[in-house]
Amino acid sequence: MIGAGVFGAWTAYQLQRSGKRVILIDAHGPANHLSSSGDQSRIIRMGYGADEIYTRSAQRSLQLWKELSAKAGENLFRPTGILWLAHEDDPYPVQSAETLNRLGIRFEELTAAEVARRYPQLGFDRISWAMFEPDSGVLTARRAVQAVVREAISNGVEYLLDSVEMPADKRDLDYVTTASGRRISAATYVFACGPWLPKMFPDLLSGRIHPTRQEVFYFESPVGDNRFAASSMPTWIDFKSEAYGLPDIDGRGVKVAIDRHGPPFDADNGDRIPTAEGLAEVRRLLALRLPDLKNAPVIEGRVCQYVDSNTGRSSASMSQRELMGAKRESNRDLVWRVNSTSREERFTDHSVCLYASIETADSERAKHASA
């Protein structure tokens, strides 16, 4: 397993539990500062418009995170609730409500007046109504991924802090070589390398996976003012305005970001200093949605990356056609690739799907070997 982000960590954990012998390798450490799984927090929500498969995945994911949190003895999930701010012509929250209703997931629909009374610290200009998911919230992203890796290691996963060289033979992978000179052979190789996947397989993936630069900012709450803490303010999403915000969790500050694709980004060499233009746009958003924080000091600014396929999807959710096309071009039965993304909404359960894929591949190989 190459890559100890959220997908690599969970897949290693699940495979070890199934009886596989697993080696987990990462160049910088689990959920490190360069990874798509880093940062302090990530949203986990049930609303995905009409995409019911994502909602079901998020349900399963939240269950697994809660189980891991209890096992590790760490508070990895914060039930802040998710507040969707819906505009007049805004189909995504409408479709999300229909999906949640169909699946029996708890939510509330609030009028503009009701939501303004409940959360007076938020601004509701151009908002017609709202939807609230009371059981969703925020994962402590970096700590959560590191907890998965610790549990995996305690279960017998071997962990190496090392980097894997680009495979020399793109069609028949007998082993991988690390920067320290190790040569590792396995029955199955999983590359969960996030934005580094196009570098590992440039001929195959450079035109399919596109890392982009994203900026997030943390702002200081007024001294003695509890209105912006997780106990008083929910996580909110203004999908139509391409923006979201998280309450102050563990004194880290109020997190606000623009949720749209930025320019292409190199995870190794890209500049990770946020821009003045990015901060100015977020401050305009603060004036609209958190007016009492419009001039709040910046505690921290971070640059991370989104990792999407050439259809605009998260590469963790590449279409079947894209995946099959990549498989045909590689003609490699032993290597399964998965990718992560730093999108707030993608901290979900795709690793279980990958685990099932590996189990299926192993079964198919066993059939052919005995035929």
C-alpha positions in Angstrom: 0.0 0.0 0.0 1.7 3.2 -1.2 0.3 6.2 0.5 -0.9 6.7 4.1 -3.7 9.2 3.5 -7.3 8.5 4.3 -7.8 6.0 1.5 -4.4 4.2 1.9 -4.7 4.1 5.7 -8.2 2.7 5.7 -7.6 0.2 3.0 -4.4 -1.1 4.8 -6.5 -1.4 8.0 -9.3 -3.3 6.4 -7.0 -5.6 4.4 -5.0 -6.5 7.5 -8.2 -7.3 9.4 -9.2 -9.6 6.6 -6.1 -11.7 7.1 -3.8 -10.1 4.4 -0.2 -9.2 5.2 0.1 -5.5 4.5 3.0 -3.1 4.2 2.0 0.6 4.3 4.5 3.1 2.9 4.4 6.9 2.9 7.2 9.4 2.0 6.2 12.0 4.6 4.0 10.3 7.2 0.3 9.8 7.6 -1.8 12.8 6.7 1.3 14.9 6.4 1.4 18.7 5.6 1.7 18.0 1.8 -1.1 15.4 1.6 -4.7 15.8 0.6 -5.7 14.2 3.9 -3.9 16.8 6.0 -5.3 19.9 7.8 -7.1 20.0 11.1 -10.7 19.3 9.9 -12.9 17.9 7.2 -16.6 17.9 6.7 -18.6 14.7 6.7 -22.1 15.1 5.5 -25.0 13.1 4.1 -26.3 15.5 1.4 -25.0 14.8 -2.1 -27.8 16.0 -4.2 -29.3 13.2 -6.2 -26.2 11.0 -5.9 -27.6 8.4 -3.5 -24.4 6.3 -3.7 -22.4 9.1 -2.1 -25.0 9.4 0.7 -24.9 5.7 1.4 -21.1 5.8 1.4 -21.1 8.7 3.8 -23.4 6.9 6.2 -21.1 3.8 6.2 -18.1 6.0 6.6 -19.5 7.9 9.6 -20.3 4.6 11.3 -16.7 3.4 10.7 -15.2 6.6 12.0 -17.3 6.4 15.2 -16.3 2.8 15.7 -12.6 3.7 15.3 -12.9 6.7 17.5 -14.3 4.5 20.3 -11.6 1.9 19.8 -8.8 4.4 19.7 -10.2 6.3 22.7 -10.0 9.6 20.8 -12.7 12.2 20.0 -12.3 12.1 16.2 -15.8 13.2 15.2 -17.5 16.5 16.2 -21.3 16.5 15.7 -21.6 20.1 14.7 -24.4 19.5 12.3 -24.4 20.6 8.7 -26.5 23.7 7.7 -27.2 24.0 4.0 -28.0 27.5 2.9 -30.3 27.3 -0.1 -31.0 30.1 -2.6 -34.2 30.7 -4.6 -33.2 28.6 -7.6 -30.9 26.0 -5.9 -31.6 22.4 -7.0 -28.7 20.7 -5.0 -30.2 21.2 -1.5 -33.6 20.2 -2.9 -32.3 17.0 -4.4 -30.3 16.3 -1.2 -33.4 16.6 0.9 -35.2 14.2 -1.4 -32.4 11.7 -1.1 -32.2 12.0 2.7 -35.9 11.5 3.0 -35.9 8.5 0.8 -33.1 6.9 2.9 -34.7 7.8 6.3 -31.8 10.1 7.3 -32.8 12.8 9.8 -32.9 16.4 8.6 -34.9 19.6 9.1 -36.1 22.1 6.6 -36.0 25.7 7.9 -37.5 28.9 6.6 -35.3 31.9 6.2 -36.9 33.4 9.3 -36.5 30.2 11.4 -32.8 29.8 10.5 -32.1 33.5 11.2 -33.6 33.2 14.7 -31.7 30.0 15.4 -28.3 31.2 14.2 -28.2 35.0 14.4 -24.4 35.0 14.0 -24.8 34.0 10.4 -25.8 36.2 7.5 -28.6 35.1 5.2 -28.6 37.5 2.4 -30.1 35.9 -0.7 -30.9 32.8 1.2 -34.5 31.5 0.8 -34.5 28.5 3.1 -32.1 26.1 4.8 -31.7 22.4 5.5 -30.0 21.1 8.7 -28.4 17.6 9.1 -28.2 17.2 12.9 -26.1 14.0 12.9 -23.4 15.1 10.5 -20.4 17.2 11.4 -16.6 17.4 11.3 -13.7 14.9 11.5 -10.4 15.9 13.0 -8.8 15.0 9.7 -5.1 14.7 10.5 -5.6 13.2 13.9 -8.2 10.8 12.5 -6.0 9.4 9.7 -3.1 9.1 12.1 -5.4 7.1 14.4 -6.3 4.7 11.6 -2.6 4.1 10.9 -1.8 3.5 14.6 -4.7 1.0 14.8 -3.5 -0.7 11.6 0.1 -1.0 13.0 -1.3 -2.4 16.2 -3.1 -5.0 14.1 0.1 -6.1 12.4 0.5 -3.7 9.4 4.1 -3.0 8.7 4.7 0.7 8.3 7.6 2.3 6.4 8.5 6.0 6.2 10.0 5.9 2.7 9.2 6.9 -0.8 8.5 4.5 -3.7 10.3 5.1 -7.0 8.3 5.3 -10.3 7.8 1.8 -11.6 10.2 1.1 -14.4 8.0 -1.5 -16.1 4.6 -0.1 -16.6 2.9 -3.4 -17.6 4.4 -6.1 -15.4 5.1 -5.0 -11.8 7.2 -7.7 -10.0 8.4 -5.3 -7.2 8.7 -1.7 -6.1 11.9 0.0 -5.1 12.0 2.7 -2.4 14.3 5.7 -2.1 16.3 3.9 0.7 17.0 1.0 -1.6 14.4 -1.5 -0.4 12.9 -3.9 -3.0 9.4 -5.0 -2.0 7.4 -7.7 -3.8 3.7 -8.4 -3.3 0.7 -10.1 -4.8 -1.2 -6.8 -5.1 0.0 -3.2 -5.2 -2.2 -0.3 -4.3 -1.1 3.2 -5.1 -3.1 5.7 -3.0 -0.8 8.6 -3.8 -3.3 11.4 -4.3 -1.7 14.2 -6.4 1.4 12.2 -6.9 -0.4 9.5 -9.0 0.2 11.3 -12.3 3.9 11.4 -11.5 4.0 7.7 -10.7 2.1 6.8 -13.9 2.6 9.8 -16.2 1.7 7.9 -19.5 -1.5 6.5 -18.0 -2.8 9.2 -15.7 -1.3 12.6 -16.5 -4.3 13.4 -18.7 -6.8 11.9 -16.3 -6.0 13.3 -12.9 -5.6 17.0 -12.2 -4.4 18.4 -8.9 -5.5 22.0 -8.3 -4.4 24.6 -5.7 -6.9 25.5 -3.0 -6.7 28.0 -0.1 -8.3 27.8 3.3 -8.2 30.3 6.1 -8.7 30.2 9.9 -10.0 33.3 11.6 -9.9 34.3 15.3 -13.1 34.6 17.2 -13.7 37.7 19.4 -12.4 37.2 22.9 -15.0 35.8 25.2 -17.5 35.3 22.3 -18.8 31.8 22.1 -21.1 32.3 19.2 -18.6 30.9 16.7 -17.7 27.8 18.7 -18.8 24.3 17.7 -21.3 24.3 20.6 -23.1 27.3 19.1 -22.5 27.4 15.3 -23.0 24.6 12.9 -20.8 23.8 9.9 -22.4 25.5 7.0 -22.4 25.1 3.2 -23.5 27.6 0.6 -23.3 25.3 -2.4 -24.5 27.8 -5.0 -21.9 30.4 -3.8 -19.2 27.7 -3.8 -18.3 28.4 -0.1 -18.3 26.7 3.3 -17.4 27.4 6.9 -16.6 25.4 10.0 -16.9 26.6 13.6 -14.0 27.1 15.9 -12.9 23.6 17.0 -10.3 23.1 19.7 -9.3 26.7 19.5 -8.1 26.5 15.9 -10.3 29.3 14.7 -13.2 29.6 12.3 -12.4 27.9 9.0 -13.7 29.4 5.8 -12.9 28.6 2.2 -14.0 28.9 -1.4 -15.0 25.6 -2.9 -14.0 25.9 -6.5 -11.2 24.6 -8.7 -8.0 26.6 -8.5 -5.1 26.7 -10.9 -3.0 23.5 -11.5 -0.8 22.6 -8.6 2.4 20.6 -8.0 2.2 19.0 -4.6 6.0 18.8 -4.3 7.1 22.2 -5.6 4.0 24.4 -5.5 4.0 27.5 -3.3 1.9 26.9 -0.2 1.6 30.5 0.9 -2.0 31.8 0.5 -2.5 34.8 -1.8 -3.7 38.2 -1.0 -6.4 37.8 -3.7 -7.6 34.6 -2.0 -7.9 36.2 1.4 -9.7 39.2 -0.1 -12.3 36.9 -1.7 -12.8 35.0 1.6 -13.2 38.3 3.5 -16.0 39.3 1.1 -17.6 36.0 1.9 -17.2 36.7 5.6 -18.9 40.0 5.2 -21.9 38.2 3.7 -22.1 35.1 5.8 -20.2 35.9 9.1 -20.4 39.7 9.2 -19.1 40.0 12.8 -15.9 38.3 11.6 -15.3 40.3 8.4 -12.3 42.1 10.0 -11.2 39.2 12.2 -7.4 38.4 12.3 -6.2 35.5 10.3 -4.8 32.8 12.6 -3.7 30.5 9.8 -3.8 30.2 6.1 -3.2 26.9 4.3 -2.8 25.7 0.7 -3.9 22.2 -0.1 -4.9 20.5 -3.3 -8.0 19.1 -4.9 -7.4 16.0 -7.0 -10.0 15.5 -9.7 -10.4 13.4 -12.9 -10.7 14.9 -16.3 -14.5 14.8 -16.0 -14.3 17.1 -13.0 -15.1 14.3 -10.6 -13.0 13.5 -7.5 -10.6 10.9 -8.7 -11.8 8.7 -5.9 -15.0 8.6 -7.8 -13.8 8.4 -11.4 -16.4 7.0 -13.7 -16.5 3.3 -14.6 -15.6 4.2 -18.2 -12.5 6.2 -17.0 -11.4 3.4 -14.7 -11.8 0.7 -17.4 -10.0 2.8 -19.9 -7.1 3.2 -17.6 -7.1 -0.5 -16.9 -7.1 -1.4 -20.6 -4.2 0.9 -21.3 -2.1 -0.4 -18.4 -3.0 -4.1 -18.9 -1.9 -4.7 -15.4 -3.9 -7.0 -13.3 -1.8 -6.7 -10.1 -2.0 -3.0 -9.5 -5.1 -1.2 -8.3 -5.0 2.5 -8.0 -7.1 4.8 -5.9 -6.7 8.5 -5.2 -7.8 10.9 -2.5 -8.8 14.5 -2.6 -8.9 17.3 -0.1 -12.4 18.3 -0.9 -14.2 18.6 2.4 -17.0 16.2 1.4 -14.7 13.4 0.2 -13.6 12.1 3.7 -15.8 9.1 3.2 -15.8 5.4 2.6 -14.3 4.8 -0.9 -11.6 2.7 0.7 -14.1 -0.1 1.5 -15.0 -0.2 -2.2 -11.3 -0.5 -3.0 -10.9 -3.3 -0.4 -13.8 -5.2 -2.1 -12.1 -4.7 -5.5 -8.8 -6.1 -4.3 -10.7 -9.1 -2.8 -12.4 -9.7 -6.1 -9.1 -9.5 -8.0 -7.5 -12.0 -5.7 -10.5 -14.4 -6.2 -10.2 -14.0 -9.9 -6.5 -14.8 -9.9 -7.1 -17.9 -7.7 -9.7 -19.1 -10.2 -7.3 -18.7 -13.2 -4.5 -20.4 -11.2 -6.6 -23.5 -10.6 -8.1 -23.7 -14.1 
